[in-house]
Amino acid sequence: MRKTMTTLAAAALGVLALAGPAWVGLFEKQYDVKPGSNLKKAKCAVCHTKGKELNAYGKDLQKALKGAKKPTPETFRAVEQLDSDKDGVKNVDAIKADKLPATK
């Protein structure tokens, strides 16, 4: 029981690590997100669907963290060439086109 609780707590912390201003700010800086753009308006929806639930892009970013406590530019670069939502468009190309990298 104790091991299960520890595992659940660790998973919850991993999800919380993905949320917050550090991620949004770094994403906006990394990709030069402009005021009024779709990505700027999306804010948390770049990585999340509802509340704390991650979309496919958010899940790929979580994997790219590899145990780190904070995101870095390398975290984002690690998933640029992926197509997180399997729509035929690489994440980086969607971002450059001012579109969400995951719609699922």
Jmol script that loads the backbone (N, CA, C; Angstrom):
load data "model"
ATOM      1  N   MET A   1       0.819  -1.188   0.000  1.00  0.00           N
ATOM      2  CA  MET A   1       0.000   0.000   0.000  1.00  0.00           C
ATOM      3  C   MET A   1       0.868   1.260   0.000  1.00  0.00           C
ATOM      4  N   ARG A   2       1.923   1.232   0.815  1.00  0.00           N
ATOM      5  CA  ARG A   2       2.812   2.384   0.896  1.00  0.00           C
ATOM      6  C   ARG A   2       3.497   2.635  -0.449  1.00  0.00           C
ATOM      7  N   LYS A   3       3.904   1.555  -1.109  1.00  0.00           N
ATOM      8  CA  LYS A   3       4.564   1.677  -2.408  1.00  0.00           C
ATOM      9  C   LYS A   3       3.602   2.272  -3.436  1.00  0.00           C
ATOM     10  N   THR A   4       2.346   1.852  -3.405  1.00  0.00           N
ATOM     11  CA  THR A   4       1.337   2.383  -4.318  1.00  0.00           C
ATOM     12  C   THR A   4       1.144   3.875  -4.094  1.00  0.00           C
ATOM     13  N   MET A   5       1.057   4.294  -2.845  1.00  0.00           N
ATOM     14  CA  MET A   5       0.869   5.713  -2.525  1.00  0.00           C
ATOM     15  C   MET A   5       2.072   6.532  -2.977  1.00  0.00           C
ATOM     16  N   THR A   6       3.267   6.002  -2.787  1.00  0.00           N
ATOM     17  CA  THR A   6       4.474   6.695  -3.215  1.00  0.00           C
ATOM     18  C   THR A   6       4.489   6.846  -4.731  1.00  0.00           C
ATOM     19  N   THR A   7       4.110   5.796  -5.433  1.00  0.00           N
ATOM     20  CA  THR A   7       4.058   5.837  -6.890  1.00  0.00           C
ATOM     21  C   THR A   7       3.039   6.864  -7.363  1.00  0.00           C
ATOM     22  N   LEU A   8       1.873   6.882  -6.753  1.00  0.00           N
ATOM     23  CA  LEU A   8       0.838   7.854  -7.121  1.00  0.00           C
ATOM     24  C   LEU A   8       1.293   9.281  -6.840  1.00  0.00           C
ATOM     25  N   ALA A   9       1.952   9.496  -5.738  1.00  0.00           N
ATOM     26  CA  ALA A   9       2.452  10.828  -5.400  1.00  0.00           C
ATOM     27  C   ALA A   9       3.503  11.281  -6.406  1.00  0.00           C
ATOM     28  N   ALA A  10       4.388  10.381  -6.792  1.00  0.00           N
ATOM     29  CA  ALA A  10       5.418  10.714  -7.776  1.00  0.00           C
ATOM     30  C   ALA A  10       4.793  11.052  -9.121  1.00  0.00           C
ATOM     31  N   ALA A  11       3.785  10.310  -9.523  1.00  0.00           N
ATOM     32  CA  ALA A  11       3.100  10.588 -10.788  1.00  0.00           C
ATOM     33  C   ALA A  11       2.412  11.943 -10.738  1.00  0.00           C
ATOM     34  N   ALA A  12       1.784  12.252  -9.623  1.00  0.00           N
ATOM     35  CA  ALA A  12       1.112  13.547  -9.477  1.00  0.00           C
ATOM     36  C   ALA A  12       2.114  14.688  -9.554  1.00  0.00           C
ATOM     37  N   LEU A  13       3.264  14.522  -8.933  1.00  0.00           N
ATOM     38  CA  LEU A  13       4.290  15.554  -9.003  1.00  0.00           C
ATOM     39  C   LEU A  13       4.796  15.735 -10.423  1.00  0.00           C
ATOM     40  N   GLY A  14       4.897  14.648 -11.170  1.00  0.00           N
ATOM     41  CA  GLY A  14       5.316  14.743 -12.564  1.00  0.00           C
ATOM     42  C   GLY A  14       4.345  15.554 -13.390  1.00  0.00           C
ATOM     43  N   VAL A  15       3.066  15.365 -13.158  1.00  0.00           N
ATOM     44  CA  VAL A  15       2.050  16.138 -13.875  1.00  0.00           C
ATOM     45  C   VAL A  15       2.122  17.597 -13.463  1.00  0.00           C
ATOM     46  N   LEU A  16       2.265  17.862 -12.177  1.00  0.00           N
ATOM     47  CA  LEU A  16       2.348  19.238 -11.707  1.00  0.00           C
ATOM     48  C   LEU A  16       3.580  19.944 -12.251  1.00  0.00           C
ATOM     49  N   ALA A  17       4.656  19.195 -12.445  1.00  0.00           N
ATOM     50  CA  ALA A  17       5.870  19.800 -12.986  1.00  0.00           C
ATOM     51  C   ALA A  17       5.652  20.322 -14.392  1.00  0.00           C
ATOM     52  N   LEU A  18       4.701  19.737 -15.100  1.00  0.00           N
ATOM     53  CA  LEU A  18       4.430  20.192 -16.456  1.00  0.00           C
ATOM     54  C   LEU A  18       3.616  21.471 -16.494  1.00  0.00           C
ATOM     55  N   ALA A  19       2.922  21.769 -15.436  1.00  0.00           N
ATOM     56  CA  ALA A  19       2.042  22.924 -15.422  1.00  0.00           C
ATOM     57  C   ALA A  19       2.798  24.165 -14.980  1.00  0.00           C
ATOM     58  N   GLY A  20       2.228  25.302 -15.283  1.00  0.00           N
ATOM     59  CA  GLY A  20       2.709  26.526 -14.687  1.00  0.00           C
ATOM     60  C   GLY A  20       3.434  27.467 -15.608  1.00  0.00           C
ATOM     61  N   PRO A  21       3.701  28.645 -15.051  1.00  0.00           N
ATOM     62  CA  PRO A  21       4.316  29.727 -15.813  1.00  0.00           C
ATOM     63  C   PRO A  21       5.685  29.385 -16.388  1.00  0.00           C
ATOM     64  N   ALA A  22       6.442  28.533 -15.716  1.00  0.00           N
ATOM     65  CA  ALA A  22       7.768  28.188 -16.239  1.00  0.00           C
ATOM     66  C   ALA A  22       7.655  27.577 -17.627  1.00  0.00           C
ATOM     67  N   TRP A  23       6.693  26.677 -17.806  1.00  0.00           N
ATOM     68  CA  TRP A  23       6.505  26.028 -19.102  1.00  0.00           C
ATOM     69  C   TRP A  23       5.986  27.010 -20.135  1.00  0.00           C
ATOM     70  N   VAL A  24       4.969  27.762 -19.781  1.00  0.00           N
ATOM     71  CA  VAL A  24       4.368  28.706 -20.730  1.00  0.00           C
ATOM     72  C   VAL A  24       5.397  29.738 -21.163  1.00  0.00           C
ATOM     73  N   GLY A  25       6.096  30.311 -20.191  1.00  0.00           N
ATOM     74  CA  GLY A  25       7.095  31.331 -20.501  1.00  0.00           C
ATOM     75  C   GLY A  25       8.224  30.804 -21.370  1.00  0.00           C
ATOM     76  N   LEU A  26       8.708  29.630 -21.048  1.00  0.00           N
ATOM     77  CA  LEU A  26       9.799  29.049 -21.834  1.00  0.00           C
ATOM     78  C   LEU A  26       9.333  28.702 -23.243  1.00  0.00           C
ATOM     79  N   PHE A  27       8.127  28.152 -23.359  1.00  0.00           N
ATOM     80  CA  PHE A  27       7.576  27.833 -24.681  1.00  0.00           C
ATOM     81  C   PHE A  27       7.471  29.102 -25.521  1.00  0.00           C
ATOM     82  N   GLU A  28       6.915  30.160 -24.937  1.00  0.00           N
ATOM     83  CA  GLU A  28       6.730  31.413 -25.677  1.00  0.00           C
ATOM     84  C   GLU A  28       8.062  32.020 -26.090  1.00  0.00           C
ATOM     85  N   LYS A  29       9.062  31.918 -25.238  1.00  0.00           N
ATOM     86  CA  LYS A  29      10.392  32.428 -25.577  1.00  0.00           C
ATOM     87  C   LYS A  29      11.049  31.558 -26.643  1.00  0.00           C
ATOM     88  N   GLN A  30      10.966  30.259 -26.462  1.00  0.00           N
ATOM     89  CA  GLN A  30      11.592  29.315 -27.390  1.00  0.00           C
ATOM     90  C   GLN A  30      11.084  29.510 -28.818  1.00  0.00           C
ATOM     91  N   TYR A  31       9.780  29.743 -28.953  1.00  0.00           N
ATOM     92  CA  TYR A  31       9.172  29.813 -30.284  1.00  0.00           C
ATOM     93  C   TYR A  31       8.724  31.221 -30.663  1.00  0.00           C
ATOM     94  N   ASP A  32       9.186  32.223 -29.919  1.00  0.00           N
ATOM     95  CA  ASP A  32       8.892  33.626 -30.217  1.00  0.00           C
ATOM     96  C   ASP A  32       7.396  33.831 -30.474  1.00  0.00           C
ATOM     97  N   VAL A  33       6.599  33.378 -29.523  1.00  0.00           N
ATOM     98  CA  VAL A  33       5.141  33.466 -29.636  1.00  0.00           C
ATOM     99  C   VAL A  33       4.722  34.930 -29.535  1.00  0.00           C
ATOM    100  N   LYS A  34       3.985  35.392 -30.516  1.00  0.00           N
ATOM    101  CA  LYS A  34       3.574  36.794 -30.616  1.00  0.00           C
ATOM    102  C   LYS A  34       2.262  37.056 -29.878  1.00  0.00           C
ATOM    103  N   PRO A  35       2.121  38.261 -29.329  1.00  0.00           N
ATOM    104  CA  PRO A  35       0.843  38.637 -28.713  1.00  0.00           C
ATOM    105  C   PRO A  35      -0.292  38.523 -29.736  1.00  0.00           C
ATOM    106  N   GLY A  36      -1.418  38.015 -29.304  1.00  0.00           N
ATOM    107  CA  GLY A  36      -2.573  37.878 -30.187  1.00  0.00           C
ATOM    108  C   GLY A  36      -2.561  36.632 -31.058  1.00  0.00           C
ATOM    109  N   SER A  37      -1.456  35.883 -31.049  1.00  0.00           N
ATOM    110  CA  SER A  37      -1.375  34.668 -31.871  1.00  0.00           C
ATOM    111  C   SER A  37      -2.236  33.565 -31.259  1.00  0.00           C
ATOM    112  N   ASN A  38      -2.519  32.555 -32.063  1.00  0.00           N
ATOM    113  CA  ASN A  38      -3.290  31.408 -31.571  1.00  0.00           C
ATOM    114  C   ASN A  38      -2.576  30.718 -30.416  1.00  0.00           C
ATOM    115  N   LEU A  39      -1.254  30.590 -30.527  1.00  0.00           N
ATOM    116  CA  LEU A  39      -0.488  29.933 -29.468  1.00  0.00           C
ATOM    117  C   LEU A  39      -0.512  30.749 -28.179  1.00  0.00           C
ATOM    118  N   LYS A  40      -0.445  32.064 -28.296  1.00  0.00           N
ATOM    119  CA  LYS A  40      -0.500  32.926 -27.111  1.00  0.00           C
ATOM    120  C   LYS A  40      -1.866  32.806 -26.439  1.00  0.00           C
ATOM    121  N   LYS A  41      -2.915  32.792 -27.249  1.00  0.00           N
ATOM    122  CA  LYS A  41      -4.275  32.666 -26.718  1.00  0.00           C
ATOM    123  C   LYS A  41      -4.501  31.294 -26.081  1.00  0.00           C
ATOM    124  N   ALA A  42      -3.851  30.278 -26.603  1.00  0.00           N
ATOM    125  CA  ALA A  42      -4.050  28.907 -26.115  1.00  0.00           C
ATOM    126  C   ALA A  42      -3.507  28.715 -24.704  1.00  0.00           C
ATOM    127  N   LYS A  43      -2.435  29.395 -24.369  1.00  0.00           N
ATOM    128  CA  LYS A  43      -1.787  29.272 -23.061  1.00  0.00           C
ATOM    129  C   LYS A  43      -1.602  27.810 -22.673  1.00  0.00           C
ATOM    130  N   CYS A  44      -2.276  27.380 -21.630  1.00  0.00           N
ATOM    131  CA  CYS A  44      -2.105  26.022 -21.096  1.00  0.00           C
ATOM    132  C   CYS A  44      -2.584  24.939 -22.064  1.00  0.00           C
ATOM    133  N   ALA A  45      -3.478  25.311 -22.985  1.00  0.00           N
ATOM    134  CA  ALA A  45      -4.025  24.335 -23.932  1.00  0.00           C
ATOM    135  C   ALA A  45      -2.984  23.853 -24.941  1.00  0.00           C
ATOM    136  N   VAL A  46      -1.813  24.465 -24.960  1.00  0.00           N
ATOM    137  CA  VAL A  46      -0.740  23.949 -25.814  1.00  0.00           C
ATOM    138  C   VAL A  46      -0.380  22.534 -25.360  1.00  0.00           C
ATOM    139  N   CYS A  47      -0.391  22.299 -24.054  1.00  0.00           N
ATOM    140  CA  CYS A  47       0.006  21.001 -23.495  1.00  0.00           C
ATOM    141  C   CYS A  47      -1.125  20.232 -22.809  1.00  0.00           C
ATOM    142  N   HIS A  48      -2.210  20.918 -22.492  1.00  0.00           N
ATOM    143  CA  HIS A  48      -3.290  20.304 -21.712  1.00  0.00           C
ATOM    144  C   HIS A  48      -4.600  20.272 -22.492  1.00  0.00           C
ATOM    145  N   THR A  49      -5.436  19.290 -22.157  1.00  0.00           N
ATOM    146  CA  THR A  49      -6.779  19.243 -22.727  1.00  0.00           C
ATOM    147  C   THR A  49      -7.737  19.914 -21.762  1.00  0.00           C
ATOM    148  N   LYS A  50      -8.006  19.273 -20.647  1.00  0.00           N
ATOM    149  CA  LYS A  50      -8.875  19.841 -19.615  1.00  0.00           C
ATOM    150  C   LYS A  50      -8.141  19.792 -18.290  1.00  0.00           C
ATOM    151  N   GLY A  51      -8.127  20.890 -17.586  1.00  0.00           N
ATOM    152  CA  GLY A  51      -7.476  20.897 -16.281  1.00  0.00           C
ATOM    153  C   GLY A  51      -6.042  20.424 -16.358  1.00  0.00           C
ATOM    154  N   LYS A  52      -5.726  19.410 -15.581  1.00  0.00           N
ATOM    155  CA  LYS A  52      -4.355  18.894 -15.527  1.00  0.00           C
ATOM    156  C   LYS A  52      -4.084  17.801 -16.549  1.00  0.00           C
ATOM    157  N   GLU A  53      -5.125  17.359 -17.258  1.00  0.00           N
ATOM    158  CA  GLU A  53      -4.958  16.280 -18.237  1.00  0.00           C
ATOM    159  C   GLU A  53      -4.097  16.767 -19.405  1.00  0.00           C
ATOM    160  N   LEU A  54      -3.068  15.994 -19.718  1.00  0.00           N
ATOM    161  CA  LEU A  54      -2.154  16.353 -20.803  1.00  0.00           C
ATOM    162  C   LEU A  54      -2.675  15.859 -22.142  1.00  0.00           C
ATOM    163  N   ASN A  55      -2.434  16.664 -23.185  1.00  0.00           N
ATOM    164  CA  ASN A  55      -2.704  16.195 -24.538  1.00  0.00           C
ATOM    165  C   ASN A  55      -1.470  15.420 -25.016  1.00  0.00           C
ATOM    166  N   ALA A  56      -1.471  14.980 -26.247  1.00  0.00           N
ATOM    167  CA  ALA A  56      -0.368  14.160 -26.763  1.00  0.00           C
ATOM    168  C   ALA A  56       0.963  14.909 -26.735  1.00  0.00           C
ATOM    169  N   TYR A  57       0.960  16.193 -27.058  1.00  0.00           N
ATOM    170  CA  TYR A  57       2.179  17.006 -27.015  1.00  0.00           C
ATOM    171  C   TYR A  57       2.687  17.119 -25.577  1.00  0.00           C
ATOM    172  N   GLY A  58       1.795  17.377 -24.648  1.00  0.00           N
ATOM    173  CA  GLY A  58       2.171  17.454 -23.240  1.00  0.00           C
ATOM    174  C   GLY A  58       2.769  16.155 -22.734  1.00  0.00           C
ATOM    175  N   LYS A  59       2.204  15.032 -23.170  1.00  0.00           N
ATOM    176  CA  LYS A  59       2.735  13.726 -22.765  1.00  0.00           C
ATOM    177  C   LYS A  59       4.130  13.509 -23.336  1.00  0.00           C
ATOM    178  N   ASP A  60       4.347  13.931 -24.587  1.00  0.00           N
ATOM    179  CA  ASP A  60       5.680  13.800 -25.177  1.00  0.00           C
ATOM    180  C   ASP A  60       6.687  14.687 -24.443  1.00  0.00           C
ATOM    181  N   LEU A  61       6.266  15.892 -24.054  1.00  0.00           N
ATOM    182  CA  LEU A  61       7.151  16.766 -23.279  1.00  0.00           C
ATOM    183  C   LEU A  61       7.480  16.148 -21.925  1.00  0.00           C
ATOM    184  N   GLN A  62       6.490  15.539 -21.311  1.00  0.00           N
ATOM    185  CA  GLN A  62       6.706  14.900 -20.014  1.00  0.00           C
ATOM    186  C   GLN A  62       7.769  13.807 -20.138  1.00  0.00           C
ATOM    187  N   LYS A  63       7.696  13.019 -21.206  1.00  0.00           N
ATOM    188  CA  LYS A  63       8.702  11.975 -21.443  1.00  0.00           C
ATOM    189  C   LYS A  63      10.076  12.597 -21.677  1.00  0.00           C
ATOM    190  N   ALA A  64      10.107  13.735 -22.386  1.00  0.00           N
ATOM    191  CA  ALA A  64      11.374  14.386 -22.715  1.00  0.00           C
ATOM    192  C   ALA A  64      12.062  14.981 -21.486  1.00  0.00           C
ATOM    193  N   LEU A  65      11.324  15.214 -20.435  1.00  0.00           N
ATOM    194  CA  LEU A  65      11.920  15.738 -19.196  1.00  0.00           C
ATOM    195  C   LEU A  65      12.972  14.795 -18.632  1.00  0.00           C
ATOM    196  N   LYS A  66      12.745  13.500 -18.777  1.00  0.00           N
ATOM    197  CA  LYS A  66      13.685  12.477 -18.314  1.00  0.00           C
ATOM    198  C   LYS A  66      14.112  12.707 -16.869  1.00  0.00           C
ATOM    199  N   GLY A  67      13.151  12.989 -16.016  1.00  0.00           N
ATOM    200  CA  GLY A  67      13.444  13.140 -14.597  1.00  0.00           C
ATOM    201  C   GLY A  67      13.891  14.524 -14.165  1.00  0.00           C
ATOM    202  N   ALA A  68      14.099  15.439 -15.101  1.00  0.00           N
ATOM    203  CA  ALA A  68      14.486  16.799 -14.725  1.00  0.00           C
ATOM    204  C   ALA A  68      13.329  17.475 -13.998  1.00  0.00           C
ATOM    205  N   LYS A  69      13.646  18.415 -13.142  1.00  0.00           N
ATOM    206  CA  LYS A  69      12.610  19.100 -12.376  1.00  0.00           C
ATOM    207  C   LYS A  69      12.037  20.299 -13.120  1.00  0.00           C
ATOM    208  N   LYS A  70      12.812  20.865 -14.023  1.00  0.00           N
ATOM    209  CA  LYS A  70      12.369  22.054 -14.748  1.00  0.00           C
ATOM    210  C   LYS A  70      12.599  21.854 -16.242  1.00  0.00           C
ATOM    211  N   PRO A  71      11.747  22.479 -17.054  1.00  0.00           N
ATOM    212  CA  PRO A  71      11.948  22.388 -18.503  1.00  0.00           C
ATOM    213  C   PRO A  71      13.134  23.241 -18.940  1.00  0.00           C
ATOM    214  N   THR A  72      13.723  22.842 -20.035  1.00  0.00           N
ATOM    215  CA  THR A  72      14.808  23.601 -20.656  1.00  0.00           C
ATOM    216  C   THR A  72      14.494  23.705 -22.141  1.00  0.00           C
ATOM    217  N   PRO A  73      15.208  24.548 -22.866  1.00  0.00           N
ATOM    218  CA  PRO A  73      14.998  24.587 -24.317  1.00  0.00           C
ATOM    219  C   PRO A  73      15.176  23.212 -24.967  1.00  0.00           C
ATOM    220  N   GLU A  74      16.071  22.403 -24.406  1.00  0.00           N
ATOM    221  CA  GLU A  74      16.301  21.063 -24.954  1.00  0.00           C
ATOM    222  C   GLU A  74      15.064  20.178 -24.804  1.00  0.00           C
ATOM    223  N   THR A  75      14.287  20.415 -23.763  1.00  0.00           N
ATOM    224  CA  THR A  75      13.056  19.645 -23.567  1.00  0.00           C
ATOM    225  C   THR A  75      12.138  19.832 -24.770  1.00  0.00           C
ATOM    226  N   PHE A  76      11.989  21.070 -25.210  1.00  0.00           N
ATOM    227  CA  PHE A  76      11.134  21.357 -26.362  1.00  0.00           C
ATOM    228  C   PHE A  76      11.755  20.839 -27.662  1.00  0.00           C
ATOM    229  N   ARG A  77      13.074  21.033 -27.807  1.00  0.00           N
ATOM    230  CA  ARG A  77      13.738  20.554 -29.031  1.00  0.00           C
ATOM    231  C   ARG A  77      13.622  19.039 -29.173  1.00  0.00           C
ATOM    232  N   ALA A  78      13.584  18.335 -28.060  1.00  0.00           N
ATOM    233  CA  ALA A  78      13.510  16.869 -28.088  1.00  0.00           C
ATOM    234  C   ALA A  78      12.230  16.357 -28.738  1.00  0.00           C
ATOM    235  N   VAL A  79      11.186  17.165 -28.761  1.00  0.00           N
ATOM    236  CA  VAL A  79       9.910  16.706 -29.331  1.00  0.00           C
ATOM    237  C   VAL A  79       9.527  17.449 -30.608  1.00  0.00           C
ATOM    238  N   GLU A  80      10.382  18.326 -31.088  1.00  0.00           N
ATOM    239  CA  GLU A  80      10.050  19.114 -32.285  1.00  0.00           C
ATOM    240  C   GLU A  80       9.782  18.256 -33.516  1.00  0.00           C
ATOM    241  N   GLN A  81      10.563  17.221 -33.707  1.00  0.00           N
ATOM    242  CA  GLN A  81      10.432  16.418 -34.921  1.00  0.00           C
ATOM    243  C   GLN A  81       9.359  15.340 -34.809  1.00  0.00           C
ATOM    244  N   LEU A  82       8.750  15.232 -33.648  1.00  0.00           N
ATOM    245  CA  LEU A  82       7.650  14.276 -33.469  1.00  0.00           C
ATOM    246  C   LEU A  82       6.358  14.857 -34.018  1.00  0.00           C
ATOM    247  N   ASP A  83       5.427  13.993 -34.291  1.00  0.00           N
ATOM    248  CA  ASP A  83       4.067  14.381 -34.670  1.00  0.00           C
ATOM    249  C   ASP A  83       3.162  13.853 -33.560  1.00  0.00           C
ATOM    250  N   SER A  84       3.098  14.595 -32.475  1.00  0.00           N
ATOM    251  CA  SER A  84       2.426  14.114 -31.265  1.00  0.00           C
ATOM    252  C   SER A  84       0.994  13.679 -31.497  1.00  0.00           C
ATOM    253  N   ASP A  85       0.255  14.410 -32.308  1.00  0.00           N
ATOM    254  CA  ASP A  85      -1.163  14.065 -32.508  1.00  0.00           C
ATOM    255  C   ASP A  85      -1.412  13.245 -33.768  1.00  0.00           C
ATOM    256  N   LYS A  86      -0.335  12.826 -34.417  1.00  0.00           N
ATOM    257  CA  LYS A  86      -0.422  11.931 -35.591  1.00  0.00           C
ATOM    258  C   LYS A  86      -1.305  12.504 -36.704  1.00  0.00           C
ATOM    259  N   ASP A  87      -1.170  13.830 -36.940  1.00  0.00           N
ATOM    260  CA  ASP A  87      -1.958  14.465 -37.998  1.00  0.00           C
ATOM    261  C   ASP A  87      -1.145  14.694 -39.273  1.00  0.00           C
ATOM    262  N   GLY A  88       0.093  14.171 -39.299  1.00  0.00           N
ATOM    263  CA  GLY A  88       0.934  14.315 -40.479  1.00  0.00           C
ATOM    264  C   GLY A  88       1.790  15.577 -40.472  1.00  0.00           C
ATOM    265  N   VAL A  89       1.739  16.367 -39.385  1.00  0.00           N
ATOM    266  CA  VAL A  89       2.505  17.607 -39.277  1.00  0.00           C
ATOM    267  C   VAL A  89       3.403  17.510 -38.045  1.00  0.00           C
ATOM    268  N   LYS A  90       4.705  17.722 -38.244  1.00  0.00           N
ATOM    269  CA  LYS A  90       5.633  17.692 -37.113  1.00  0.00           C
ATOM    270  C   LYS A  90       5.277  18.811 -36.136  1.00  0.00           C
ATOM    271  N   ASN A  91       5.545  18.580 -34.877  1.00  0.00           N
ATOM    272  CA  ASN A  91       5.241  19.575 -33.842  1.00  0.00           C
ATOM    273  C   ASN A  91       5.817  20.940 -34.179  1.00  0.00           C
ATOM    274  N   VAL A  92       7.079  20.979 -34.562  1.00  0.00           N
ATOM    275  CA  VAL A  92       7.729  22.257 -34.839  1.00  0.00           C
ATOM    276  C   VAL A  92       7.065  22.971 -36.015  1.00  0.00           C
ATOM    277  N   ASP A  93       6.619  22.232 -37.013  1.00  0.00           N
ATOM    278  CA  ASP A  93       5.960  22.857 -38.161  1.00  0.00           C
ATOM    279  C   ASP A  93       4.590  23.415 -37.775  1.00  0.00           C
ATOM    280  N   ALA A  94       3.883  22.707 -36.918  1.00  0.00           N
ATOM    281  CA  ALA A  94       2.594  23.214 -36.426  1.00  0.00           C
ATOM    282  C   ALA A  94       2.814  24.502 -35.640  1.00  0.00           C
ATOM    283  N   ILE A  95       3.818  24.503 -34.780  1.00  0.00           N
ATOM    284  CA  ILE A  95       4.109  25.681 -33.962  1.00  0.00           C
ATOM    285  C   ILE A  95       4.489  26.861 -34.846  1.00  0.00           C
ATOM    286  N   LYS A  96       5.337  26.634 -35.834  1.00  0.00           N
ATOM    287  CA  LYS A  96       5.733  27.710 -36.755  1.00  0.00           C
ATOM    288  C   LYS A  96       4.532  28.267 -37.513  1.00  0.00           C
ATOM    289  N   ALA A  97       3.521  27.430 -37.737  1.00  0.00           N
ATOM    290  CA  ALA A  97       2.304  27.858 -38.440  1.00  0.00           C
ATOM    291  C   ALA A  97       1.265  28.430 -37.470  1.00  0.00           C
ATOM    292  N   ASP A  98       1.657  28.665 -36.223  1.00  0.00           N
ATOM    293  CA  ASP A  98       0.769  29.208 -35.190  1.00  0.00           C
ATOM    294  C   ASP A  98      -0.425  28.300 -34.929  1.00  0.00           C
ATOM    295  N   LYS A  99      -0.138  26.990 -34.929  1.00  0.00           N
ATOM    296  CA  LYS A  99      -1.173  25.999 -34.627  1.00  0.00           C
ATOM    297  C   LYS A  99      -0.718  25.160 -33.443  1.00  0.00           C
ATOM    298  N   LEU A 100      -1.673  24.599 -32.744  1.00  0.00           N
ATOM    299  CA  LEU A 100      -1.338  23.735 -31.617  1.00  0.00           C
ATOM    300  C   LEU A 100      -0.661  22.462 -32.116  1.00  0.00           C
ATOM    301  N   PRO A 101       0.402  22.018 -31.454  1.00  0.00           N
ATOM    302  CA  PRO A 101       1.088  20.800 -31.878  1.00  0.00           C
ATOM    303  C   PRO A 101       0.288  19.532 -31.607  1.00  0.00           C
ATOM    304  N   ALA A 102      -0.748  19.644 -30.803  1.00  0.00           N
ATOM    305  CA  ALA A 102      -1.621  18.491 -30.543  1.00  0.00           C
ATOM    306  C   ALA A 102      -3.051  18.983 -30.389  1.00  0.00           C
ATOM    307  N   THR A 103      -3.930  18.339 -31.107  1.00  0.00           N
ATOM    308  CA  THR A 103      -5.344  18.698 -31.002  1.00  0.00           C
ATOM    309  C   THR A 103      -6.125  17.588 -30.328  1.00  0.00           C
ATOM    310  N   LYS A 104      -5.422  16.556 -29.886  1.00  0.00           N
ATOM    311  CA  LYS A 104      -6.069  15.413 -29.231  1.00  0.00           C
ATOM    312  C   LYS A 104      -5.631  15.347 -27.788  1.00  0.00           C
TER     313      LYS A 104
END
end "model"
wireframe off; spacefill off
backbone 0.3
color backbone group
